[in-house]
Amino acid sequence: MTSSLLTSPSAPLDAVRRSALEATCDTLLPSLATDATGEVARFFTDGAIERGIAAAVAEAVPALPVDAREALLGLLDRLADEGFPDAPLERRVARLREAGEQEGADRFAVRQLKTMTFGMLFGQLDDDGRNPAWGAIGFPGPRSEPPSPEEAPKTLPLQTLPAGEATLTADVCVIGSGAGGSVIAARLAAAGRSVLVLEAGAYRNEADFRQIESVGAEMYLGNGIVWSDGGQLGLLAGSALGGGTVINSMVCLPTPDDIRRDWTARGLDGLDGDEYDTCIDRVWQRLNVNTEATRYNRNTELMVAGLTGLGMRHQPLPRNVSSDDDPTYCGYCNAGCQQGCKQSTTKTYLEDAARDGARFVVHATVERVTTEGGRATGVEATVQGPDGVTRLRVDAPTVVVAAGGIESPAVLLRSGIGGDAVGRYLRVHPAWMVYGVYPEPVEAWNGQIQSAVSMDLTHCESDTGFLVESLTLSPSTTAGQTAFVDPRRTREELLGLRRVASWHGVSHDHGHGRVVLDRDGQALVRWRLEDEIDRRVAVRAHVELARIHREAGAEEVFGFHWSDRRWRAGEDFDAYVAQLERTPADEFTAYSAHQMGSCRLGADPATSVADGRGQLHDVEGVWIGDAAALPTAPGVNPMITIMALAERTASRMLGA
């Protein structure tokens, strides 16, 4: 077997680097004098040092991905050489802003430090399981305790493995248990195949869901802090049994007709016909997709008011949820549904697969797919179990790669299969966050985190565009990605978060990125806002969302630009629009919850990894079964598309 990918983190920071890092955290979040009292006073007086944040960040640095770690360490070395830790606060603030103005490694390092520092400001928990900053900003924290393991038992059977080495056999080994892998596992198990599912994350259910963002981050790839090279794109991907379906927003939109026609022309025969309609219908019914349980919170009501005032259409979002869904608890949906209303794959397709004999291994890091003579023979993985590490070999003539748009191409690259297109053509649906500050409380963290959409701007730029969707407000993300001007202003703005409405434009990307391996053999996403059409869509999303906020009564509008760019009531709005239109591409920050196309299906082996059925062009018995299979971006939240395409792939596998 090959060597394990469970590599050890780099060495802890030495005293010089640690001093520079603590000074940097203290610059972003210093102790500040205030006339306030109570929780608000402590919000100002307790900085990164007093809260233990600087020490916690220092401990986390060695485990960062190699590109982020090296950028950060390089900046710390330069700051240490300059005497940064001994400089007064005003000079340190100026130096940190200067570093951030340097597009490249220094900006990436500052972004990483901002993300970690402000993430811990709202993510650290005291002995009572609460965060001392929540009260100051009006954030409620958990609304209920999780059920006991007896009240919410785990029902999916996990395969136990001894420490050392182990071999398992199966007809089909499915790598990944999210939207795509779960469907294929269920369909093949129902057809009598012996199915083994390998999942990199843990098995968590309602008994583990504490309604706390920082705890829920354990169910995300990289604990929710993963960036593209250079840091312009934040990447959110599920890493748990059930994948992203456990922690996503439950948005269910069918594949658009124009996308289906395009994919049919690319070699996915019949995708524009009745067979694929049936696939969508099967998924829709199994997930109990409906709009009857959709309820608008104040955040969405404001978006609807702004859209209506501008003559734009909107509609409630269909969601995969049971009818007893209670919006009181829905603000924590991205950390798992404690009430069990979300119809994730752990409650649907994985249950179906388990009923028909499928087995599951969690904490399994797949190193490579094994092949011989152009055919699949199995999988090699490393499993972190309760008794230690197991080097696992799976003997299986059929392998389904369904580890997600980031990890699926990494598996193929480490395996040396799939051809030249592996990792290329990555689409990410860049999401552009635009916030509005309102005169009255909005509390966008309460209620259903996504509940309405407008599709009026989906073809606004060169036949592409973006969805307008409401979105929950994360204090950690907002603090970490809003422009840093000075520490006092940051704290003052954070105190007003309860008055902020949070929306985003989810764009249909025209260009693409790429997944490669870093020198540790791990997935690295390369992405920049380089495509001119995508840049125009980014600008248009910021402009139109700002218009909607202004129409809805916002007193201030801002986004996630690196430099501070905002409009305030009474200022020239046209001048603000002109400023947005002049914004350089490297000033934009995007987030992606949809990584697709990195192992795409198609007729041409030069530009696709698998054929129109889903099987690799160059290896028999290896199939692509997740978001990586999508030929292009669908332009809508892709869960239904992924699952319907997986239904189609499963039928092709059974007929092969």
N, C-alpha and C positions, 0 to 999 in steps of 0.2 A: 504494500500500500504506500501511497505518497505521504509526505509529512503533514502533520496536522495544521489546519488553518486557525486553530485556537491559539494564536500567538500572544505572547505576554506583552503588556504595555511597555513603553519606554521607561527609562529610569526616572525616579522622582526628580523634581526640580532641585538644583543646588541652591545654596543660600543666596547667591547673587541674583539668579533668575527669580527666585521666590520673592525677594525684596522688590524687584521691579514689577512683578505681577501684583503683589499686594498694593503697591503704590498706584498701579493702574486701576485696580478695582476701587481703591479709595478716591481716585479722581472722578470716576463715573458716579460713585455713590458715597460721598464723604459725609461726615458728621457736620450738620449745619445748625447754626443758631436759629431760634424761632421764638415768637411770642405766643405760639399756639399752646394748647394744653391737651392732656390726655393722650389718646392714641395718635392724634395728628402731630403732637409734639414729638413723640417717639419716632414717628415716621421721618421727621427731619433730623433729630439728634442721633439716632442710631444708624450709622453708615455701614459700609461693607466690612470694616474691621470689627466694629462692635457686634455685628450680627453673625460673625464667623463666616461670612460669605467669601472673603478673600482667601481664607484658608481652605474652604471647600473647593473653590475654583482651582487653586494650586494642586489639590489632590486629584482633580479630574483631568488636568491637562495631559498627563502621560498616556491616557487611554483614548485620546482623540485620534481620528484618522490621520495618516501620515502627512497629508498635504496641509491640513489645518494646523496640526501640531508644529510643523516646520515653519509655517508662516508666523505663528505666535511666538515660537522660541527665537526666531530671527529678530522680531521686533523687541522682545524683552532684552536681548543682548545689546541692541543699539541703545535702548533707553538706559540700561545699566551703565554703559560706557559714557553716557552724557550726564550722569549724576541725577537722573530723573527722580529717584526715590527721595532725594534730599531737597528738591525744588519746592517752592511754595505752590499752593493749590492753583492759583491763577496761571502760573507758568506751565504747570502740568496739564491743565485743561487746554491751553493753547497748543502745547506739543502733541497732545493726543488728537486734537482736531486736525492739526497739520498732517499727522500720520494717516488719518482717515481720508484726507484729500488726495493722497497718493494712490491712484487706482492700481490695484495689484495686490501683492502680498501684504503690505502694511494695512491697507483697508480691510482685507480679509481678516487679519489678526485683530483689528479693533472691533470688527463686526462680531467675531467669535467671542471676544471678551464681553462686549455689550450683551450678547445673547445669554451667556452663562451668568453674568453678574445680575442682570435684571430678572432672569429666569429664577435664580435662587432667592431674589428679594421676595417674590410672591410664591415660591415653591417650597421653601424650607418649612418644616413643621416643628412645633414645640412638643412637649411631652403630652399635651392634650390633643394632638393631631390637628392643630390649627396653626395659622400663620399670623404673626403679629401685625403684618401690614394690611391684612384684609379689612379690618375694621376701619382703618383710616380712609380707605377709598370706597367703603360701602359694599365691598364684595361679601356675599353671604357665607361662602364656604359650604361644606356638605349640609344637605337638608335632612338626611336620614342615615342611619347606620345600615351597613350591608346585612343581608340575611346570614344566618349561620350556615356552615357547610352541611348541616343536617337539613336545613330548610331549603337549601339550593345545592343539591348534590351534583357532582360532576358525573355525567353519564356516558361519556365517550371512553372506550377502553384503550388504555395506554399500554404499549408493549414495554415490559421491563427488561433491562439488559444488564449483564454482569460487567463489572469494570474489567478493562483489558481489551480483549478482542471478541467480536461476535459476528456471526453470519446469519442472515435471514433470507428466506426465499419468498418469491411472490410471482404471480403472473404479470402484475403491473406495479411499478413503483412510481408514486406520484410525489414530486418534490414541490411542496407548498400546499397549503390548505385554505387559501383564500377564495375569492369569487370564482376563479376558473378551475383550480385544482379540485375543489370540493365537488363541483358539478360532475367532472369527469370521474372522480372516485366513486360517486354515488351511482352513476349510470353503469359503469363497468362492474361494480360489485353486484348490482341488481341483475346483471347478465350472467352472473356466476363466476366472474373472474376473482382470483385471489388478489386483493389490493392492499398494499402497504403505503401509508402516507407518512412522509417525513416533513416535519415542521421545525423551523429554526427557533421559533419563540416558545413560550410556555403555554400551558393550558390554564386559562383563567375564566371564571364565570362570575355570576352575581355576588357570590360570597367574597370575591376579591376586589370588587369595584367599590372604591371608597369615595367617589365623587370629588376627587382631587386631581387636578391636572398633572402635577408633578409625579404622582403615583401612576396615573394612567400612561405617562410617557414611557413606562417600561414595556408597553405593548407596541411601541413604535421602533422602526429601524433606527439604530443609533440613539435610542432614548429620546427621539424627536429632535435631535440637533444634528442634522446632516445637511451639508451645503454642497453645491456644485463647486468645481475648482474655481477659485477666485471669489466665491461667496455671493454671487448675484442672485442665486436661486436656492431658496430653502426647500427641502424635500421631506415630505411627510408620507410615510409608507408603513403599513401594518406589519408587525412582527409578533404574531401570537397564533395559537390554534384558531382558525377562522379568518386569519389575515386581516385585511382592512375592513372586512364586513363587521368586525367586532367594535371598531372604533370610528367608523365613518359617519357621515351625516344622514345616511339613509335616503339620499336623493335618487329617485328612480325615473330615468328618462329613456325612452326607446331610441334605438339607432335612427338618425334622420334618413329620410328616403334618398336624398342626394348622395349621402355617404354610402348607402347600400349599393346604389348603382355604380359608384366609383370603384368600390371594392370588388364588385362582380367583374368589372372590366379588367381588374388587376389579377384575376385568376381564381377568385373565390366563387365558383360557379353556383348559381342559384340563390345567392344572398339577397337578391332583389325580388325573390318570389315567395310562394306560400310556405315552403319548408322553413325558411327563417322566421316567418310570421309565427309559425307553430312553436319554434324555439323560444321566441320572446314570450308568447302566451304561457308556455310551461313555466318559465322563470317567474313571470308576473304572478301566476297563481300560487306557486310554491312559496313565494316570499310574502304573500298576502299584501301586495302593493295596493294602496288606496289613498284617497285624499280625504276621506271622511274623518280621519284622526288628525288632519293637519290643522293647526291653530296658529294664528299670527300673534306674536308678541309685540311690544311697543316698537322695537327695532324694525320689524317688518312693516308694521302699520305706517311708520314714517316713510319707508321706501315706497310703499304703495301710494301714499299721498303725493309724494314727489313725482312718481311716474304718471299718476292720473292727472296731476296739474299740468304736466307737459304733453298730455295727449298720448301717452305710451301705454301699451297693453301689459297685462301681467296675469299670472295664474298661480293657483296653489300648487305646491310641489307634491307629486306622488311620493309616498314613503313606504318602506317595507316594515310595517309595524302592526302590532295587534290593536284591536279596537279599544282596549282599556288604557291606552297610552295617556299618561298624565303629564301635561306640560310643566307642572310644578318641578318635576325632576329632570326635565329634558335638557337643561343647560349644561349637563355633565355628560352628554351623549358621547363626546369624543374620548371619554375615559371609561367607556363601557356602560351599558344600560343596567343599572342596579335593579330595576323593576322587572327586567326580563321581557320587555315589550318589543325590543328590537329583534327582528327576525333575521339574525345573522346566520351564517352557514353553520355555526355550532348548534343552532336550533332547527336547522332545515336539512341541507344536503349532507352534512357530516353525520347527523343523526341517521339519515337514510342509509348512508354508506356503512355505518356501524351496525345497523340492524341486519345488513346483508353480509356481515363478516369482515369488513375492513378493519385493519389494525393501524394504530397511530404511534409514532415515535416523536416526542417533542425534544427541544433543545438539540436538534440535529443540524449541524453545519455541513452541508454537502460540499465536498471538495471537487468531485468530478463524476461524470458519467463514464462508465467503462464500455469499451467497444472492442470488437474483434471481427476482422474481415468485412467492415462496413455495416455491422449490425450491433445493436445494443446488447450488452451482457449484464448490465446492472449499474450500481452506484457505490461510491465510497464516501463515507461521512464520518464525522467525529461527533459523538454524543456526550453531552455533559449531564451525567446522571447523579442521583443522590449518593451513590457509592464511589463516584470518580468518573474519569473519562473512559469512554469506550470507543475503540476504533471499529466501526461498523462496515461490513461488506454486505451489500444486498445483491443477490443473484436474481435478475429479472430480465426476461427477453424484451419487455416493453417498459419504457421510461417516459413519463410525462413531466416536462419541465414547466413548472407553474409557480416559480418563486417570486414573481413580480417583475415589473419593468426594469428594475435596477439589478436585482440578484439573478434573474434568469440568464441574461447575457453573460454575467460573471461566471456562472456554472459552465456554460458552453465554452467560454474563453479558456478557463482552466482545463477543460477537457480536450481542447484542440479540435472541436467539431463545429459544424454549422456554417462554415464558409466565411467569406470576407465581409458579409453584411452583418455579422453578429455585432451587436452593440451600436451599430449605426442607426440612423433614422429615428432616434429617440424623440418622441413627442411628450410634452409635459403639461399642456393646458396652463400656461402661466397665468396665475391669478394676481390681479392688481388690487390691493387694498386701498380703499378711500374711506376716510372717517369724517363724520360731521359732529360738531359740538352744538348741542341744543340748549335752549334756556331752561328746560325742565328735565328731570331725570328720565333716562331711557333704560338704563340697566340692561344693556344688550346681552349680558351673560345669563339672563333669566329666560325661560321658555325654550321652545323648540329652536335649535340652532340654525336650521335652514327650513324655510316654509313657503317662500314665494320666489318666482322667477319671471323676468321679462326676456323675451326672445327677439325683441324688435331690432336689436343691434347686432344680430348674428351674421349679417352680411353687409356691414357698413364700410369695409375697407377692402377693395380688390376681391370681393366675393368671400371675405372672411370677416370675423368680428368677435363678439364676446357675449356671454350671458350676463345679465345683471341679477345677482342673487344676494339676499341678506345672509348674514353670517354672525355667529356668536363672537363676542369680544373676549379675547384672552388678555388679561393684564400683563402677563409675562411677555407675550409676543409683541404687544403694542409698545411696551416700554423698551424692549430690546431693539426694535426696528424703526422706531420714530427717530428723526434726526436729533443728534445730541448737540445742543448749543452750549449750555452750561448746566451744572448739576442742580442749582436751585430752580431754574426754570423747569427742568425735567420733573422734579418732585412736585412742583406746583401744578403742572399739567396732569400728572398722575392722580392728584387729588380730585380732578374733575372727570375721571373716567366714567362715573355713573351717568354723566350727561352725554356720552358719546354713542352715536349710532354707527354700526360697523357693517359695511357692504363690500362686495368685491365684484370685479369684472373677470369672469373666467373665460380666457381667450382661446380661440381655435387657432393653434399655432400653424404658421405657414412654413417656417424653417424647422430645423431639428438640431438636436444635440447628439451626444454619443456616450456610451458606457465603455470604459476601458478598465484595465486592472492597474492598480498602483503597485509599487514595488513590494508591498506585503501580500500581493495576490488578492486584494480586496477590490470591490467595485468602486469606481470613481466616475462621477458624472461630469462630463465636460459640456458646459452650456454657457452661452453669452447671448445677450440681446443684440445680435448682429444682423439678423434678417430685417431688411428695411420695411417690409410689410408688417412684420411683428412689432417693430418699433412704432409704426403709425397706429397700430391697434392699441398698444400700450398707452400712447398719448391720448387716443380717443377715449379709452376706458376711463382714464383719470378725468378728462374734461367732462364727459357725459355724467359720470357719477357725481362730480362736483355740482353740475347743473341740477341734478335730481336732489342733492342735499340742500342746495340753496332754495329750490322750489318748496321743499318740505319745511323750511324755516330754520335751517342751521345758521348759527352765528359765526362759525369757523369751519374750514375744510382743510384737511391735510392727508397725506399718504405716507408711503414708506420710501420716499426719496432719500438719498444719502444726505444731501444738503437740505436745509429747512426751506420748504416751499409750501406756503399756506395762504389761504384767503380768509379775511375777516370781514364781517358785515360792515358796510360803509366804504370799503375799498373798491377800486375799479376791478370788476370781475373780468372784463375783457382783457385787461392787462395781465391778470392771473392766468387766463387761458393762453395768452401769448407766451407767458413764461413757461407754462407746461409744454407748449409746442416747441420751444427752443431747448428743452432739457436734453442734455446729452444722454445717449443710451446707457452709459455706465453709471448714471445716477439712479436708475430704476432698480428697485428690489422686488422680486416676484416670489411667490410660493407656488409649489406644485403638490397637489394631493393625487395626481393622476399621471403616472409614468407608463408610457405605452410605446409600442412599435419597435422596440429594440431587438426583437427576434421575429420580425414580421413575416406574415404569410404573403405569398405571391407566386406568380408563374415563372418569374425570371430569377434563377439562382444568383445572378450578379447583384441583384438589388433586394433579395429577400432571403430569409433563412430557412423557411419551410414552404412546402407547396400549398396549394389552395385548400387541401384537406387539413393540414396542420403537421404533417410529418416532415422532418428535415430533408432537404434536398440530397444531402451527402451521407446520411446514416439511416438505415431502416430501423424502425422500432423506437425512435426517439421523436416525441411529439411536443409541440408547444401548446400550452393550454391556459394561458392567462393574458393579462393586458399587453405583454410583450408581443403577442401575436397580431395585434391590430395593425393593419397596413398603413393607416394614417391616423391622425387625431379625429375622433368623431365629432368634436365640438360641443358635446354635452357630457354631463357626468357619466362615466363609462361603465358603472357596475352592471347595468342590465345588458349592455352590449357585450361585455366580457363573458357574462354567464350564458347568454344566448349563443355566442360563438363557441363556447365550451360545450354546450349541448350538441351543436352541429359537429364539432370535432369528435365527441364521444361516439356519435352515430357512425362517423367515418372509421373510427378505430374498430368498432364492432363489425363493420363490413369489410375490413381490410383482410 
